[in-house]
Each structure stands twice: as structure tokens, then as C-alpha cells.
């Protein structure tokens, strides 16, 4: 725990300098200033080739709004039915079918590991979000955790009382036999292994043992339900109350999903997490990298780095409408696109960060991005 206070001090100083609350939502911009050239989102798309996008399921709401805006601007471009599934599922679908003109992922490694170099040659990191926990307020343990979280929000961060409150929160979630947790499959959905990272970071931060909470959940099959995506988990929570907490959850998905279910009379909510454990702050990458997770399924094992939650996008090499793909990315970086991202809990990365073949990035997009070797973030792409 000797380095804990060093990371903590860095985080507090950053929070004080930028004026952002340390307990809720940090700014993750790589650059504090927007690109000097505004994206032109009205000119380049042409032809009648269908524009279809494949994207991480947690981009369903933000990209749904983005596609509506896109259709208003490019009303002559036919839109195919978008595919919103786990990032690895989408990448494998594109590799097999070449059906998408843009592919977006909820982590930095799915596109390179599955699509490079034959199907795509680069990816652009365009936004970050943070991990949250969805809570069923119709259950006793859910009410207890929510009450403790409300208490933690009133306490000065990193004091002994604040620290003890967070220990109590995670003790109920991970250690209480009455608590059942919903998680995504790490092999199909990045939020699956990212939830595991949160548990390991919470164990390290509040209990001094990164395996303590993790082992109590993942070494006990009766403790959790696993599904392919977090959207499946929300449906399960809403229909039969068999899950008390969903750990595989992004703010970008929890915000609209919780609002939807609450409008249907389902009493659920979400709680935010401290930046040291929420995978939502690019300043804490070294601390996040103090842990990693290995998952084994049907005899296959894979180790995942605990990177921040970063959304990336690419235009595949064989995209049927590359021009429309370019304009969709330009829309992402336009003022309207940035507003949509923020509305859905995604903090834009400005300028975007390119990993892979920078020369493969369309010329129209380059004013709004920079190669990863001009940043200190190369480690999150490997």
C-alpha cells in the first residue's frame, strides 16, 4: 500500500487544479483545448451504399442518438440496422462478414487483437466512461448499500470514516452471502473483465489485498450470474429480482437504462465509485495497472490488463461506404457529437488518440486526432 498515497495525492491535486469533484466524475481529456478546425459534417458522403455500424452494446443509446443526427444530415444515405453487442462479438462479426462501415469498441484491445491488420489497421480512442454499480432498491442489501453510498458522498474523501464506509459497501456486495451479483462474460464483453478489475482494485484500495473481494465472488459460482452483456443483466434484475448488484456496468449505459426501468416502475439506481477503482480516469492508469485478471472458460484462459474504460472506433478496410464512415467519425468530433457523448456519460477525448497505422486514418479526420506516440498512454492499448 506504500504507493497508494502517492497515487491518491496525484488524484487530489488533479481534482483541485481542474475543479472537479474527487468522488464523482473526473475530466479525462488528453488535451484541454478542442481542435481548432471544426469538423465539416455536411459534404463528403455520397452514393447509395448502405452505412451500417457495429458497436459495443453500451454505445446503443449514445450512438442511437448519433445515428439520428447522422440521418438528418445525410438523409440520402441509407442506414442499415446497427449491431450493438459485446465488443469482441462485434469485432468477430466484422471479421467474418465485412458488413460494417464503422466498428466501435468499449475497450482498447478488442479491435487490434481481432481486426488488425487484415480487417482494420487503426483505431481512434474518442471517449472514456467509468464503471458504476447498478443497485436493486427492492432488496434489503440494495437499500443498505445505497444508504452507505449516500453517506460516503457526504464525507471528505480518503478520510478514515470515508474509507471505512467504502469497506462496508464492498463487504455487503462481495462478502454478504445474501448478495447476488450480475456480471458479463469477459470473453464477449469488456465490462466482464472490467468488473473483475474493479473488485481487485477495491480489494487493494480498501482491504490491502487485491484478491480478497475477487475470490469471494468468482471462486463461488453461486455468488454471481454471468451473461454475455450487461444489457442482459439489467433485464434479469428488472424481471425477477434475482440480482442485487450489477458490477459489469458503465455510466454510459446505466444512465439511460436506469431512467428507462424507473419509468416502468422498477426501483433500481446506480452508484458511482471512487476514481481509484472506477477505471474512469486516465490519470490513474499506473494504479489500475497494479492489478490484472485472468479468466478461464471451457479450457481457454485469457489475461486482461486493467485499463481505463475507453471507447474506440475504426473504419474497416473493406467498408462498403467508407465516406459515410468518415462523416460519422467527423460527427463524433463535432460540437453536436461531443454534446451527445457527454449527455450519455461519455467524456470526449480531444483530440482523439490513434493506435495502429496513423497513415491509414482518413485525411479529413486527422485534424481531430493525434498518434498515440505523442501521448503517454501507449500502455492502455496493449
TALINLIN-V726311 format. One record per run of one state. SS is the DSSP state (A for helix, B for strand, O for the rest). FROM is the first residue (numbers start at 1). TO is the last residue. Records with the same first field share a line. If there is no record, write none. Layout:
# TALINLIN-V726311
SS=FROM-TO + FROM-TO
This chain:
# TALINLIN-V726311
O=1-3 + 19-50 + 52-52 + 74-78 + 80-82 + 86-86 + 98-101 + 106-109 + 116-121 + 129-130 + 132-132 + 137-139 + 155-159 + 176-180 + 185-189 + 208-211 + 219-220 + 228-229 + 241-244 + 247-249 + 264-267 + 272-281 + 289-291 + 298-299 + 306-309 + 315-321 + 334-334 + 344-346 + 357-357 + 361-362 + 367-368 + 375-377 + 382-382
A=4-18 + 57-73 + 87-97 + 110-115 + 140-154 + 160-175 + 190-207 + 212-218 + 221-223 + 230-240 + 251-263 + 282-288 + 322-333 + 335-343 + 358-360 + 363-366 + 372-374 + 378-381
B=51-51 + 53-56 + 79-79 + 83-85 + 102-105 + 122-128 + 131-131 + 133-136 + 181-184 + 224-227 + 245-246 + 250-250 + 268-271 + 292-297 + 300-305 + 310-314 + 347-356 + 369-371
